[in-house]
Each structure stands twice: as structure tokens, then as C-alpha cells.
Amino acid sequence: MIDLIIPALLPIVVTLLLGFIAGWHHDFDAGQGAILNRMVMLYALPLTLFAGMMGLSRSVLLSQGLIAVILLAGMVGGYILVFLLVRYLFRQKPGLAALLALSVSGPAVPFVGVPVLGHLYGTISTIPIALCSIIMNLFQVPLTILILSSSDTEKKGDSFLQHIVHTLKEPVVWAPVLALFLLLCNLHIPAAFRSALQLLGGTTGGVALFASGVILYSYHVVFNRTVILSIVAKNIILPLLIMALALWLHTDRQTLSLSVISMAIPTASVCVILAVQYKTAGQEIASILFFSTLFSILTMGGLLYYLAG
């Protein structure tokens, strides 16, 4: 089983490590890492989301009801639950609560789903990759941006409506919304144009992970209570809850495995991008990304072993 999981996760670890080495060698600093992140958020990620969703058919999207329900429960339900716990039980600021909620409930499927799930499941992995991308970029990322920028709204005196408009102007928000609208209308763009968009969009995973490695070196890794609890929730508790839900719904074996492993994929690098962009808990979020990736070799391996049994 280790022979199966290591090749799937190796690209993540190696790219993070290369970014870390680049920071250590002073080839890039945290400011330059933030610039790389800005390119990802404004151009690469919106392009890959739009082009990827435009490659789906409406019938395929609408036929995946059960796995969509499970992933919605994990990503949306998990986000809300973690946010409420951190905000009201642990009494942390809304910005930190939102970032931790995204770190726990937001797997890196939109960024590294193709090399990880594609290696494990083949072409069928397109479905959870598309669904996770839609959920993350139509709900999780916009809501996190909304909460993180609320302090800026208060400082500038902007109204809540102005703040909503500002959030909707973010390319990472409106690009997947536009793609979903076109898809539901059964409208598609030419294959050649979609391929052209994917040239820059295809850099998303590598650049985001490399920049996260640079930022990881700049902030230094910590292993405190916040990081430990987040990793346990991300790598163990949430995948097990999703497994319990899938079993309760009597899903077939393939849907069960795809749902659980999708949620067990390490934290998405967009968490670090947002933490740096809004100057909130950058060290903790970068550490969660690093350790969730490191420990996922064991946790994903264990889940795959159990699911294959």
C-alpha cells in the first residue's frame, strides 16, 4: 500500500521541499512568494477552474448526486462545524477561525487531485476533482475571503454590500460561478480555447506549492496545539466521519473510497495563500499544510489499506 500512496503524494512533498530549499538558499523571500501566490489567485487558479469545469458534460455533473452529497457534507458541513468550534468554543478571532476551517475541511483536490486521485483511481477521479473544485471555489474560498476582509471593511468604513461586491470581483470567485452557469445551460467553449487556458492554469498546483514552501521557510515550522488539533481533525477525524456517512448511505465501494480519500488529501495551499494575503496566522497555516502533507503518507495509506480490505 505504501508503494501506491508514495508516488501519489511525492509530487506534493518534492515541490514543497524545492520551495523550502529556494527560501533557505535566498533565491526567493516571503515577499516574492506572496507575488507568486498573487499570480495563482488572480490568473492560474481561476483559469484552471474555468477550463476544467468547461471540460465536463452537464449530464455527468448532474448524475453524481450521491458523491456530491457526501463531499458537500464533508467540505461545507466540516467548514461550518470547525468555524463554530474555533470561534465560539476556543474564542478565536473570525479570521483565524475561517482559515482553520478551510485548512481542515478543504483538501487540495483542485490543486493536486489529478496526480493523486488520478494515480489511484484513473479517469473516474475527474468527478470528485470537479465536485471538490466547485464546492471549494463556490463556497469555501468566497466565504473565507469574506470573513478575512471584514476587518478591512471596518477600517475603511465600507458597507457590507460593498464588501460583498468586492468579494465577488475576485477572479477565483466569479470564474467558477461563470463556468457552472455555462455548464448548466449546456454551453461549452471550443476545445482549442480551453486548451489555451490550461497552459497557464496548469501551473496552479506547482507554483502554489512552491510558493508555500518558500513561505514555509520564511515563517518557520511550529508544532503547537493549534497545529496538532488541526492535523488530527484534517487527516483522521473528518475522513472517518465521511466514511461513516458513506457507509450509512449504503454507497457502492468505489463511491466510498473516492469520497474518503478525497477528503483525506492534505490541506490545500490556497489556505497559505489567503493567510499571507490577509496577514493572518501565516506561520500556523503553513505549518498545518506541511505536517498534514507529511502525515498523510501514513493516514491515507491506512485508509487505503482499510478500504481495500
N, C-alpha and C positions, 0 to 999 in steps of 0.2 A: 504493500500500500504506500510506503514511503517513496518507492520508485515512481508511483503515479502522481503524488502530490508535490514532490520537489520540483519536477520540470514545470508544473503549472504555476508555482509561486516563485520560481527562480528569477524570472524577469523583473518582478517587483523588487525583490531583495537586491539584485545586482544594480538596478537603476537607482534605487535609494542610496546604495553604497557609493556609486560613482558620484552622485551629487554631494554626499558627505565628504568624499575624498577631495572633490573640487573645492569645497569650502575650506577644508583643512590645508590645502595647498595654496589657498588665497587666489585661486583663479576666479572665483565668484564670491561675493559677500551677500549678506542678507538683503541689502537694497537691490542688488541685481537679481537675486532670487525672487523678490517681490515683483520686479519688472517681468520676469518670465511668467510668473503667476498671472499677471495682468493680461499678458498675451493669451494665455489659456482661457481666462474667464471672458474676455471680450471677443475673441476670434475662434481659437481652435475648438474649445468645448461646444459653443453654440453651433459651429459648422458640423461637427461630428454627430451631434444630437439630431440636427435637422436632416442631414444626409442619411443617417442611419434609419430614422423613422420613415423617411420617404421611400426607403427600400422595402418596407413591409407592405403587405396587402391588407385591405380593410377586413377581409374575411378571416385572415389568420389572427389579426388583433382581436376581433370580436368573439372568436371561438375559444379563447383561452380564459374562460371565466373563472374556473376553479383556482388555477395557479395565480391568477390576478388577485383573487380574494385573499389568498394566503400571503402573498407578498405585500398587499395593502395592509393587512393586519400587522405584519412584521415591521414595515417601514413607517407607516402612518401611526398605527397604534403604539409601536415602540417609541417613536419620536415623542408623542404626546405624553406617554407614561413617564419617560425619563425626564422630560422637561418639567413636569409637575413635581416629580420627586426631588429633583435638584433645586428647583425654585422655592418650593414650599416646605419640604422636609429638611433639606440641608441649608435652606435660606441663602442661596447664592443669587448673584445678580442675573437679570434676564439674559444678557448677552452670553455669559458663561453657560447658563442652563441650556440655551439654544445650541451652542457649539457642542456641548457634551451630548445632547440629544441626537444631533446629527452624527457625531462620532460613533455612537453606539448603534443607532438604527440605520445608518447609511453605509452599506457595503460599497466597495469600489468597483461594482459591476459595470457602471458606464465607462470607467476608465480602463479596467484590465479584464473585463468579462470575456473578451474574445480569446486572449491567451490562456486564461484559467479555465473557464467553463467550456470553451471550445476544445481545449485539450482533453477535458474529462468526458464530455458528452457529444461532441461533434456538432452538426448543423442544428440540432434541436435546441442548442443553447441560445440561438437567436431570440427565442421567445422570452426567457427570463431577462436577457440583456436588455431587450426593448422595453419590457414592463418596468424593470428597475430604473431605467433611464427616465421613463415617463414619470414615475412616481417621485423620483428624486428631484427632477427639474421642474415639475409642475406643483409640487407641494413642499418638499423638504428645503430645497435651496431658497425659493422665494420667501418662505416663512422665516428662515434663519436670517436672511438679508433684512427682512422687515424688522425683526426684533433687534438685530445688531445695530442697525442705523437709527433706532428710535432715540438713542441718546443724542445723535447729531441733530435730529429733528427738534429736540427740546432746546439744544444750544442755539440753533438758528431761528427758532420760533416758527418753524414751518407747521402748517396744519397737518392733521392725519391724512387728509385726502391728498395733499401734495406729496406726502411721504409714500403713499400707495402708488401714485403716478411715477415717482422716481424709481420705485422697485420694479414696476412693470416695464420701464425703459431699459432695464438690464438685458443685454442680448441672451444671457443664459436663461432668462425667464421667458421672453417672448418668442425665441426661436422654436423651442419645443411646442409651445402653445400653437404657433402658426402651423407647424408640421402636423400636429394632432388634428387641427381643424381641416387641413387639406386632405388628410388621410380619411377622416370620417366622411368627407364629401367625395371620396373616391377619386381625388385629383392627384396626379403624380408629375414630377419633373422629369425631363429627359435623362436617360441613363448617363450620357456623356457629361451633363452638367453636374449630376450627383457625384460622379467620379472626380470631377474637378474640385468640388467642395471637400471631398475626403482627403485630398492631398495635404492640405493644412490641418484638417480635422484629425487626420491620422496621427498627428504629433501629440495629441492631447495627453495620453497616458504617460508616454516617455518624458515629455517636458514637465508635466505636473509632478511626477515622482522625482525627477532630477532636481527640480526647484525645491521640493520638500526636503530632499537630502541636504541641499545647501543650507536651507533654513534650519534644519535639524542640527547641523554643526554649529550654526551661529547662536542658537538658543541653548544648546547643550541638553542632553537627555536627563530627565528626572524620573524617579520611580517612587512617587508619593501615593498617599491614599486615594486621591482623585484618579490618578492614572491606573492604579491597581483595580479599583472598583469598576472603572470604565472598561478595562480589558476583560475582566471576568464577565461583565454584562454583555459585551460585544461578542466575545469568542465562545462563550459557553451558554449563558442563561438564555439569550434571545434565540439562538439556533435550536436549543432544546424546547423552548416554548413553541416555536414554529413546527417542530417535529410533532409535538403533542397535538397541535391544532390540525395538522395534516392527517394524522392517524385518526383523530376524532371525526374528520370529514370523510374518512374511508377513501382517500385518494389512491390512485394506482402507484406502483413502485417508482416509476420514472418521475412523476409529478412530485412525490415525496422527496426523492433525492435531489431533484433540481431546486426545489424550494428551500430545503435545509442548507444545501451547500452554497446557494446564492446568498443567503443571509449570514453564512459563516465566513464569507470572504472578508479580508481585513478592511479597516477603516478607509474611507475614500480620501484622497489627497485634497479634495475641494474643501475639507474641514480646515486644513492648514492654510490654504489659500485665503479663506474668509477670516481666519484668526489673525493672519498677518495684515490683511487689508484693513480690518477694523481694529487692529492693535488690542486684541482681547485674548488672553491666555494662550499666546503663541507657543510657549515652552511646553505647557501641558498637552496641548492638542498635537504638537509634533511628536511628543513622547508617546502618546496613545497610538499614533499612526505607526511609529517604529516598533513598539512592543506588540501591538496587535498583529502586525505582519510577521514578526519573529515567532510568536507563539502559535500562529495559525498553522504552521507546519505540523504541530502536534495536535491541535484541536480539530483542524479539517481532516487530518489523517485518521484520527479516532472516529470522527463522524462517518467518513467514507467506509472505514472498516466495519462499523456497525450496520450501516445501510446496505452494504454488500453481503452481509451475513444472512 
